[in-house]
Amino acid sequence: MFIGLIIVLLLVLVLPFTIHKVEENLEVFLFVMGISASLISGILGKELMIKALKEPVMISGAVLVAGLMFHYFNKKIRLSIKKILTAIPLQLFVFIVVVFLGLASSVITAIIASLLLVEIINVLEIERRHKINLTVIACFSIGLGAALTPIGEPLATIAISKMGQDFWYLVRLLGIYIVPGILLIGVISIFAVKGTVAVKTQPALTTEIEAAAVSHTNGGESYPDVFIRAGKVYLFVMALVFLGEGFKPLIDAYVLGLSYKLLFWINMISAVLDNATLTAAELSISMDAHQVKSILLGLLISGGMLIPGNIPNIISANKLKIGSREWARLGVPMGLIMMALYFAILTLV
């Protein structure tokens, strides 16, 4: 069983970066891998199927509702952002956006924060590579900030429940690490757009096909696009449920007994597995604060490294058409540097 699960994990880590068709159909691929992991573990049954069907409802529903609202108010949002950009420099603007979305995500949820992010990214008249880099950086900020309250993301809800603590527990425990981290990420975002050249305004279009292509490139989308995106998010989250539950036996057998220092690094598997599931598996009320901090920070930071690692990554990559390799190009090195920095801080403390 364990050999089979390791093979599935390796496939999840390797194939999206080596086979273009897999990268293009990441949701379907992860769904198949999730089913495979659940079958290998022998846990695929009615209970898991019900959980996998229920779990994505709230997230995909929020994506759908917010998507429809953003579609309706698209022009007003774009005009407002452009007015702001005429008043302040681009670098200051992206710093404010990254820091604000990171801190606000704990109140407005990571889902809404990421949907706001993609609307803002679409308005910016900068090259695609800069948009990708800014998106990856901002998703690190959102992924960290959302963990400060149980409203922000499931990981925080589960952590508070497992530890039997109050609403502000994670603010007290992680705030001193997360808030400076978000500010640092905000500073990094300045360099992501430094020296960028504005994309020239498109010339007059000669055909309806060209008009549709430019509209899609600039973030315009039809109502069917909004529903399709919500459906893809639903399938993506369902796949993560199957993957997280399917890998539980492997985690129980080889991970749970390790020291918090090792768990911090091993939790890089959060880049491809649901961090909420890992939180539920790893945390115990008998742990001291330092162990809990190490586990949660490892999960939160590594969640930004690859697309499946966090809901903001999934939503942003889907709408902005960012591929796995494009995301990993910055996500992996940035995640590793942040992991090393936080590990040093935790060790010294």
N, C-alpha and C positions, 0 to 999 in steps of 0.2 A: 504493500500500500504506500509506504513512505517513498519508495523509489518512483512510483507513478506520480505522486504529488510533486516531487522534485522536478521530474520531467515537465510536468504542466507549468510549474513556476518558471523554469528555464525558457519554455516556449513563449510564455507571456512577456518575459524580459527581452527576448531576442527577436522574435518574428516581426513585431511592429516596426523594427528599425531596419530589417533586411528584406522584407517582401512588401512591395508597394501596394498590392491588393489588400493585404492585411491592414496596412496603415490607413487605407481609404475606407475600410469597413471595420474599424476598431471596435465598435459597439457589438457587432455580430460575432467577431472573433473572441472578445472577452466573454460574451454570453456562452459560446461553445466551450471555452476553457473552464468557465465556472461550472457548467453542467458536468463536464468531465471530472473536475476536482471533487464535486459532490458525489458522483457515481463511484469514483475510486475510494472515497472515504466511507461509502455505504450509508450516507445520511440523506440521500435524495428521496424524499417522501412527501406526504401530504402537508405536514407541518411546515417544512422548508418551502414548499411551493407557495403556500398561503403567505408566508413571511415575505418571499421574494416578490409576490404580486402586490402586497400592501405597502412595503417599504418605499417604493419609488413614487407613490401616489402624491404625497404632499410636495415633494421636491419638483416633480414634473408638472404638477398643478400650478405651483408658484411660478415656474418657468413659463408656462402657457399664459397665465393671467398677466404677468409682468410683460411678457412678449407682446401681447395684444395691446396693452397700455402704451408701451414704448412705440409700437407701430402707429398707434393713433396720434400720439403727441410727438412723433419723430421730428417734424419740422420745427416745432417750438423748442425742443431740446437742442437741436443743432444750432438754431439761431442764438440761443442763450449762451451756448459754449463758445460760439464764434465771437460774440460780444465780449465775453470774459477774456478771450485770447487777444483781443485788440487792446485791452487795458493792462494786461500783465504779460511778462515774457513766458515763452513756452516752458522753459526749465522750471520756473517757479510754479507754473500751472500744474505740471505733472507731479512735482513734489507734493503740492497740496492735495491733489487727487489721490495719490498713492497712500499718503498718511491718513487722509480723511476716510477713505474706503476701508483701510485696515482697522481703524479705531471704530468706525460706525458699524462695521459688519457684525459686531457683537450685539448690536441693537436691531439693525434692519435685516439681519441674517446674511450669511455668506452668499446665498442665492441672489438676493436683490442687489447686493454689492457688486457681484460679478456681472449681472445684467447691466447695471449702471456703467460699469467699466467698459464693456464692449460698445455701448452707445457712444461713450466719450472717445474711445480709440478710433471708432469709425469716422468721427468728425475731424480728427487731427489730419492735417494735410502733410504727412510725412511718409517716407518710404516704408514699404511693407516690412523689411527686416527690422526697422526701428519699432514698428508697431508690435511685432512679435516679441521683441526684447522687453518692451514696456509692459506688455500683457503678462509675460512670465513673472517679471519683477513684482507687478501689482498683485498677482495671485498669491505670491509668497506672503505679501502684506495682509491680504484678506484671510488667507488660511491661518495665519498666526492670530490676528485680531479676533476672529470669530470664536476662538476658544475661551475668551474671557468671561462669557456668560452662557448659561444653558440655552439661551435663545439663539445664539449665533450658529451653532452646528451640533450634530448628534454626538460628536466626541465629548463635548463639554457636558451635555446632558447626562451621558452615561457615566462620566468621571464623577460628577457630583452625586449621582445615585449610588454608585459603587462605594464611595467614601462616606456616604451618609452625611453630607455637608449642606450648607446653605447656599443661596443664590450667588453670593459674592466670594465664595471660596476660591475660585480660580483667579479672580482679580488679586486677592491677597497672596496666593501662592505663586502665580506666574506673571503678574503685572509688571514687576520689576525687571523681568527678562523680556517680556513681549513688547512693552511700550518703547523702550530704547531700540529694540530690534526693528520695529516698524519705522521709527525715525531714521535709522540707518538705511533701511531699504528705500525710504523716500529719497535720501541723499544719492543712493546708487541709481535711482530712476533718473536723476538729473543728467548723469553721464550717458544714459541710454538714448537721450535725445540731443546731447551736445553735438553741435556741428551738423545737425540734420539739415537737409535741404527740402523745402516745401515741394510737394508734388504739384506740378503745373496743372492749372485748370484744364479740363478736357475741352477740345475744340467742338464746334457744332457737329452733331451726330447726323449721319445720313440715313441710317436705317433703324427700324424698331429693334432689331437684334442687337445693334451696337448700344442703343439706349438701355436695353435690359441688362446688358453685360456691365455697363458702367454703373448702373443703379445697384447691381449686386455687389460690385467691387466696393462701392462707397457705403455699403451697409444697408441699402434699401432692400426690403424683402416683402413678399406678398403674404397674405393671410395663410395660404397653404404652407409656406416656409416656416411660419411660426408654429403651426401644429406639428410639422415634421420634426422640427428641432425638439419640441417637448417630447415627442415619441422616442427620439433617439436618446434623450436624457433618461427617460423611463427605462429603456432597454439597458443603458449603461449602468444605472444604479442597480437594476435587477441582477446584472452580471456580477457586480461587486458583492452583492449579498451571497450569491452562489460561491464566488471565490473565497470570501471571508469565512463562510461556514465550512466549505470544503477543506480549507487548510487548517482548520482548528485542531484536528488530531496531530498534525505535524508540529504545530505551535505548542500544544499541551505536552508533547513528548520531548521536545528538544529545546524549547525556548523559556518556558516559565520558571525553571529552576536556576536560571543564570543570574549573575550579579547585575545591578542596575547599570553599571558601566558598559557591560556587554550588551544589555538590552537597548541601551541608547543607540548603539551602532546597528544592531540587528534589526531595530525598528525601521531601518531604511527600506524594508519590504513594504512599508506603508506607501512607497512610491507607486506600487501596483495593487496593493490590497486595501480594503476599507479600513481606515484608521479607527472608526468607531467599534468595529468588531475586535480589533487588536486591543483597544482600550478595555473593552468588556472582558477579554481573556486575561489580560496581564495585571490589571489593578486589583489590589486587595486592601481591605480596611485595616489590615495589620501592618501595612507598609508605613514607613516614616515619610515626612514631607520631601526629603531629598530624593528618595527612590521614586516617588510619584512625579516630581519635577523632571527627573531624568527621563522617565518613560514617556511622559506627555510631550516634552520638548523634542525628543527624538522623532516621535510620530508626526508632530506638527511641521517641523522643518522639512523632513524628507518627503512629506506629502506634496510639496511644491515641485519636486524634481521631474516628475513625469505626468503626463495627462491624466491617467487613472487615479492619481494620488489624492485629489481633492475635487469636490463638487465645483468650486470656481474654475479650476483647470478644465474640467469637462465641458462646462457651459461656454467658457471663453473660446476654447479651441474649436468647439463645434460651430459656433457662430462666425468666428473669424477665419475658419478653414485652415487652422494651424495643424501641421502634421506632427507625428511623434518625434521624428528626427529634428524638426525645426524647434520643437519645444525643448528637447533634451540638450540641444546645442548650448543653451544658456542655463537651463534648469538644473542639469546635473552638476556642472562645476560650481554654480552659485550655491546649490544645496550642500555640496561637500564642504565648501569654505565655511558656510554658516554652521554646519554640524561641528566642524573642528573648533570654531570660535566658541560656540556654546559649551562644547565638551570641556574646553580649557577653563571656562568660567565656572562650570559646575564642579570640576575637579579642584580648582583653587578654593572655591567656597567650602 
